[in-house]
Amino acid sequence: MNSQVFDLMWGGAALVGGGLLATNVRGTADWLQAMSYAYRSWPSSVVTCRVIGGVFALAGAGVLIDAGL
């Protein structure tokens, strides 16, 4: 797999996954936070999940733009 295909795959996954978390579509951030809390793991709040999701979405968009999409 060449680097452009990898960038497109990673960027797309980060943009979509991060966007789902940031916007809390169908309670995605709530679900992740509840699952993480059950395992005594990070993140500690839904807001933290949404902020992390936003960062991943922005990073994914940046990778896609850099890849030329």
Backbone as CSV, one residue per row, in Angstrom:
resi,resn,N_x,N_y,N_z,CA_x,CA_y,CA_z,C_x,C_y,C_z
1,MET,0.857,-1.178,0.000,0.000,0.000,0.000,0.898,1.234,0.000
2,ASN,0.611,2.151,-0.917,1.442,3.352,-0.946,0.947,4.377,0.067
3,SER,1.730,5.423,0.257,1.440,6.373,1.330,0.168,7.188,1.061
4,GLN,-0.155,7.468,-0.207,-1.354,8.242,-0.480,-2.611,7.441,-0.135
5,VAL,-2.614,6.156,-0.437,-3.769,5.313,-0.082,-3.906,5.243,1.436
6,PHE,-2.778,5.078,2.131,-2.810,5.051,3.593,-3.342,6.372,4.138
7,ASP,-2.865,7.500,3.585,-3.345,8.813,4.036,-4.843,8.954,3.823
8,LEU,-5.334,8.499,2.672,-6.764,8.588,2.394,-7.577,7.726,3.357
9,MET,-7.096,6.522,3.630,-7.813,5.632,4.556,-7.797,6.192,5.975
10,TRP,-6.616,6.597,6.455,-6.497,7.108,7.818,-7.246,8.424,7.959
11,GLY,-7.085,9.308,6.992,-7.777,10.595,7.044,-9.281,10.432,7.040
12,GLY,-9.788,9.535,6.193,-11.231,9.291,6.149,-11.753,8.721,7.447
13,ALA,-11.035,7.749,8.001,-11.463,7.136,9.267,-11.430,8.156,10.405
14,ALA,-10.365,8.967,10.466,-10.250,9.967,11.531,-11.325,11.039,11.391
15,LEU,-11.592,11.464,10.144,-12.601,12.494,9.925,-13.990,11.988,10.297
16,VAL,-14.350,10.810,9.832,-15.686,10.265,10.117,-15.818,9.892,11.596
17,GLY,-14.850,9.128,12.114,-14.920,8.715,13.521,-14.873,9.895,14.475
18,GLY,-13.976,10.826,14.207,-13.886,12.023,15.046,-15.138,12.874,14.950
19,GLY,-15.700,12.966,13.755,-16.933,13.725,13.579,-18.098,13.113,14.333
20,LEU,-18.183,11.783,14.312,-19.246,11.100,15.064,-19.116,11.381,16.556
21,LEU,-17.879,11.331,17.067,-17.681,11.620,18.481,-17.958,13.082,18.800
22,ALA,-17.437,13.987,17.982,-17.575,15.417,18.261,-19.030,15.860,18.252
23,THR,-19.820,15.320,17.337,-21.226,15.715,17.245,-22.142,14.806,18.064
24,ASN,-21.589,13.754,18.634,-22.315,12.814,19.491,-23.514,12.198,18.762
25,VAL,-23.285,11.817,17.503,-24.337,11.211,16.691,-24.782,9.906,17.340
26,ARG,-26.092,9.798,17.539,-26.701,8.606,18.160,-26.032,8.228,19.483
27,GLY,-25.544,9.226,20.217,-24.958,8.989,21.532,-23.594,8.316,21.499
28,THR,-22.840,8.506,20.414,-21.534,7.857,20.275,-20.589,8.241,21.409
29,ALA,-20.498,9.529,21.705,-19.601,9.982,22.773,-20.078,9.478,24.132
30,ASP,-21.393,9.476,24.339,-21.941,8.956,25.602,-21.580,7.480,25.772
31,TRP,-21.725,6.717,24.682,-21.422,5.281,24.726,-19.942,5.043,25.020
32,LEU,-19.064,5.777,24.325,-17.623,5.591,24.531,-17.226,5.955,25.954
33,GLN,-17.769,7.050,26.457,-17.428,7.464,27.815,-17.934,6.452,28.824
34,ALA,-19.136,5.931,28.635,-19.682,4.928,29.562,-18.852,3.649,29.517
35,MET,-18.446,3.241,28.329,-17.619,2.045,28.195,-16.251,2.264,28.838
36,SER,-15.673,3.443,28.622,-14.361,3.741,29.198,-14.432,3.776,30.714
37,TYR,-15.504,4.368,31.249,-15.647,4.448,32.697,-15.775,3.053,33.303
38,ALA,-16.476,2.167,32.614,-16.651,0.808,33.135,-15.311,0.091,33.265
39,TYR,-14.382,0.435,32.403,-13.054,-0.196,32.460,-12.040,0.657,33.210
40,ARG,-12.517,1.718,33.889,-11.659,2.619,34.665,-10.561,3.225,33.795
41,SER,-10.966,3.631,32.628,-10.019,4.128,31.644,-10.373,5.564,31.282
42,TRP,-9.551,6.202,30.538,-9.741,7.565,30.076,-10.529,7.525,28.795
43,PRO,-11.361,8.413,28.422,-11.642,9.747,28.958,-12.663,9.748,30.096
44,SER,-12.597,10.770,30.902,-13.418,10.791,32.112,-14.769,11.463,31.928
45,SER,-15.002,12.133,30.807,-16.291,12.791,30.610,-16.682,12.779,29.138
46,VAL,-17.956,13.009,28.890,-18.461,13.068,27.519,-17.868,14.274,26.796
47,VAL,-17.681,15.389,27.507,-17.085,16.579,26.894,-15.669,16.263,26.423
48,THR,-14.914,15.538,27.240,-13.557,15.147,26.847,-13.598,14.287,25.588
49,CYS,-14.533,13.352,25.514,-14.694,12.518,24.317,-14.975,13.373,23.100
50,ARG,-15.851,14.350,23.260,-16.230,15.188,22.122,-15.073,16.071,21.671
51,VAL,-14.289,16.585,22.611,-13.121,17.404,22.257,-12.095,16.553,21.522
52,ILE,-11.839,15.361,22.031,-10.898,14.447,21.362,-11.407,14.099,19.968
53,GLY,-12.699,13.853,19.846,-13.289,13.587,18.537,-13.093,14.744,17.577
54,GLY,-13.258,15.963,18.066,-13.036,17.140,17.237,-11.604,17.257,16.763
55,VAL,-10.674,16.954,17.654,-9.254,16.983,17.280,-8.974,15.943,16.197
56,PHE,-9.506,14.737,16.362,-9.307,13.692,15.349,-9.953,14.087,14.017
57,ALA,-11.138,14.703,14.067,-11.800,15.127,12.832,-10.962,16.175,12.107
58,LEU,-10.423,17.137,12.849,-9.574,18.152,12.229,-8.297,17.546,11.669
59,ALA,-7.702,16.625,12.416,-6.492,15.961,11.925,-6.784,15.158,10.669
60,GLY,-7.905,14.465,10.646,-8.294,13.693,9.472,-8.526,14.581,8.269
61,ALA,-9.184,15.723,8.492,-9.405,16.664,7.391,-8.077,17.195,6.868
62,GLY,-7.154,17.485,7.775,-5.831,17.955,7.363,-5.084,16.929,6.539
63,VAL,-5.160,15.677,6.943,-4.490,14.600,6.195,-5.106,14.453,4.809
64,LEU,-6.444,14.533,4.729,-7.098,14.421,3.431,-6.743,15.582,2.516
65,ILE,-6.672,16.780,3.078,-6.288,17.949,2.280,-4.847,17.804,1.809
66,ASP,-3.983,17.345,2.688,-2.579,17.135,2.336,-2.414,16.053,1.277
67,ALA,-3.290,15.050,1.294,-3.221,13.968,0.316,-3.776,14.393,-1.039
68,GLY,-4.381,15.573,-1.082,-4.874,16.087,-2.349,-6.316,15.795,-2.648
69,LEU,-7.077,15.450,-1.640,-8.493,15.162,-1.869,-9.332,16.399,-1.730
